[in-house]
Amino acid sequence: MPRSPAELERLNERLMIALKASRCGTWRWDIAEDRVEWDEALLAVYRVAPGDAPKTAADFLALIHPEDRERVLAILQDCLQQGSEVEYEFRAIIGDRTVWIYDRSRLVNDADGRPLYMTGACLDVTERKRVEQERDQALEKHRWFLKELNHRTKNHLQMITAMLSLQARFTVSEEAQFAFDRAIRRINVIADLHARLYRDETVEWVNAADYLRDICDGLRRSLLTDSGIQLDCKSVSALLSLDQAVPMGLIVNELVTNAIKHAYPEGKAGRIEVSFAVNGEAAELTVADDGRGLGHNATLTPAGLGHRLVSALAAQLGADLQVASASGTQHRLVFPAAAAPA
């Protein structure tokens, strides 16, 4: 049954109350006559008197912030041409106030497909925008702080390596010289990681392929310039958490350094391979050489410092460490893969 005028009036009143409570209002633009109509709820959203509401499309555009006006006009023109629904946000200037408005609009055509009018609903999202801005500012401050922390940590580590290098110059013993060099390389692994975090502006994640490539490049430059030993690096492009990157980088540095020093008699050529792969929830790091095996590498026997260090770092990764020594030596570590960031 058709509703009576009194019932329609009550329904309209309830609708207006609901719209005002939700800080939402509706509008309609008669295209042929260029006449804009706002309901009471939309007047409340903008907080303007009925006489100050826009009457034409030009009046409405004049309310929009100059920096947003061209974009909004392009959106509305696209809606007129395509006949689709659109949603967008913009700033409106009412007197000395600036408010953020969310608008969802659609075009209504006649039976022949000609545009009749556009209608839409507006919501005041100023408070939400304020919260988002404060959050973004806090995140930016947090990023700046971490970036500065990484930068200072990198500089401090570089200062330590410089002091060790200076002390190493006055060391006569070849064994002590190698121990200094190894200590410097261990520190450089961490320093290079912080340099990467500083450069990439990341604080928690490192790309495994880039990270391992940089470590191997550094080892080639420092230990293999005049050597017949080839160092290969194969890695998938996967994310490592910061807690994984540090021990993994140190493990690679330790195992490759040991292989270079102990696996090959002086002057003998050989090949060392560092590989990293991810299979489902498991990550696998392998460092293998084709040298003479563990029998000639005292540092990687259970009593050696290198073995104890690698075992401790493997424990930090939560890794299962497997060592094989047949035709050369292979260290294989399997540990939980990093969960991808949301």
Buried (B, 14 or more C-beta within 10 A) or exposed (E): EEEEEEEEEEEEEEBBEEBBEEBBBBBBBEBEEEEBBBBBBBBBBBEBEEEEBBEEBEEBBEBBBEEBBEEBEEBBEEBEEEEEEBEBBBBBBEEEEEBBBBBBBBBEEEEEEEBEBBBBBBBBBBEEBEEEEEEEEEEEEEEEEBBEBBBEBBEEBBEBBEEBEEEBEEEEEEEEEBBBBBBBBBBBBBBBBBBBBBEEEBBBBBBBBEBBBBBBEBBBEBBBEEBEBEBEBBBBEBBBBBEBBBBBBBBBBBBBBBBBBBBBEEEEEBBBBBBBBBEEEEBBBBBBBBBBBBEEBBBBEEEBEBBEBBBEBBEBBEBEBEBEBEEBBBBBBBBEBBEEEE
